[in-house]
Amino acid sequence: MRQIALLLLVLSLAACQQDSDPGPGGVTRGEARALDDAAAMLDSRPAPPPLVDATVPAEASAPAKP
């Protein structure tokens, strides 16, 4: 009985994946998870305001010619 318990323990530990195991794209699983979390955070941010005011015509915002 003790041998079976030891065997199950060894097999269960061998099946565990570490964060340092290779993952997709040549990064570790931990790094891939961190990149996914960062991408989700950036995707959830609101869009920045437009840099140009679309309500002002281009001619009105241009400097007058001398």
PEDALIN-V799810 format. One record per run of one state. SS is the DSSP state (~ for helix, > for strand, _ for the rest). FROM is the first residue (numbers start at 1). TO is the last residue. If there is no record, write none. Layout:
BEGIN
ss=SS from=FROM to=TO
ss=SS from=FROM to=TO
END
This chain:
BEGIN
ss=_ from=1 to=1
ss=~ from=2 to=15
ss=_ from=16 to=21
ss=> from=22 to=22
ss=_ from=23 to=23
ss=~ from=24 to=26
ss=_ from=27 to=27
ss=> from=28 to=28
ss=~ from=29 to=44
ss=_ from=45 to=57
ss=~ from=58 to=61
ss=_ from=62 to=66
END
